Amino acid sequence: MLTILTLDTRAILVVREKHK
């Protein structure tokens, strides 16, 4: 569960940086 949460957060961060 923790691993999935970390991956989700990382994906969101990547998307946010791409949209910057």
mmCIF file of the C-alpha atoms, coordinates in Angstrom:
data_MODEL
# 
_entry.id   MODEL 
# 
loop_
_atom_site.group_PDB 
_atom_site.id 
_atom_site.type_symbol 
_atom_site.label_atom_id 
_atom_site.label_alt_id 
_atom_site.label_comp_id 
_atom_site.label_asym_id 
_atom_site.label_entity_id 
_atom_site.label_seq_id 
_atom_site.pdbx_PDB_ins_code 
_atom_site.Cartn_x 
_atom_site.Cartn_y 
_atom_site.Cartn_z 
_atom_site.occupancy 
_atom_site.B_iso_or_equiv 
_atom_site.pdbx_formal_charge 
_atom_site.auth_seq_id 
_atom_site.auth_comp_id 
_atom_site.auth_asym_id 
_atom_site.auth_atom_id 
_atom_site.pdbx_PDB_model_num 
ATOM 1  C CA . MET A 1 1  ? 0.000 0.000  0.000   1.00 0.00 ? 1  MET A CA 1 
ATOM 2  C CA . LEU A 1 2  ? 2.776 2.419  0.925   1.00 0.00 ? 2  LEU A CA 1 
ATOM 3  C CA . THR A 1 3  ? 4.624 1.618  -2.280  1.00 0.00 ? 3  THR A CA 1 
ATOM 4  C CA . ILE A 1 4  ? 1.562 2.412  -4.394  1.00 0.00 ? 4  ILE A CA 1 
ATOM 5  C CA . LEU A 1 5  ? 1.090 5.705  -2.573  1.00 0.00 ? 5  LEU A CA 1 
ATOM 6  C CA . THR A 1 6  ? 4.700 6.686  -3.198  1.00 0.00 ? 6  THR A CA 1 
ATOM 7  C CA . LEU A 1 7  ? 4.426 5.817  -6.891  1.00 0.00 ? 7  LEU A CA 1 
ATOM 8  C CA . ASP A 1 8  ? 1.221 7.850  -7.163  1.00 0.00 ? 8  ASP A CA 1 
ATOM 9  C CA . THR A 1 9  ? 2.832 10.862 -5.538  1.00 0.00 ? 9  THR A CA 1 
ATOM 10 C CA . ARG A 1 10 ? 5.874 10.585 -7.811  1.00 0.00 ? 10 ARG A CA 1 
ATOM 11 C CA . ALA A 1 11 ? 3.655 10.374 -10.899 1.00 0.00 ? 11 ALA A CA 1 
ATOM 12 C CA . ILE A 1 12 ? 1.730 13.479 -9.816  1.00 0.00 ? 12 ILE A CA 1 
ATOM 13 C CA . LEU A 1 13 ? 4.978 15.376 -9.221  1.00 0.00 ? 13 LEU A CA 1 
ATOM 14 C CA . VAL A 1 14 ? 6.238 14.410 -12.678 1.00 0.00 ? 14 VAL A CA 1 
ATOM 15 C CA . VAL A 1 15 ? 2.992 15.512 -14.322 1.00 0.00 ? 15 VAL A CA 1 
ATOM 16 C CA . ARG A 1 16 ? 3.066 18.814 -12.428 1.00 0.00 ? 16 ARG A CA 1 
ATOM 17 C CA . GLU A 1 17 ? 6.641 19.485 -13.553 1.00 0.00 ? 17 GLU A CA 1 
ATOM 18 C CA . LYS A 1 18 ? 5.716 18.660 -17.153 1.00 0.00 ? 18 LYS A CA 1 
ATOM 19 C CA . HIS A 1 19 ? 2.787 21.097 -17.041 1.00 0.00 ? 19 HIS A CA 1 
ATOM 20 C CA . LYS A 1 20 ? 5.026 23.856 -15.638 1.00 0.00 ? 20 LYS A CA 1 
# 
